[in-house]
């Protein structure tokens, strides 16, 4: 395998990992926001 192909493969793997991390971060942020909204709604009752 050429160095260029190895580099392309590494970049593709990096982008995939970065996308997975970004997706997980968005899910976590949404969960925190939802929990905050639920607690806020309960405290307003």
PyMOL commands that set and color helices and strands:
alter all, ss='L'
color gray80, all
select helices_A, chain A and resi 3-43
alter helices_A, ss='H'
color red, helices_A
deselect
rebuild
show_as cartoon
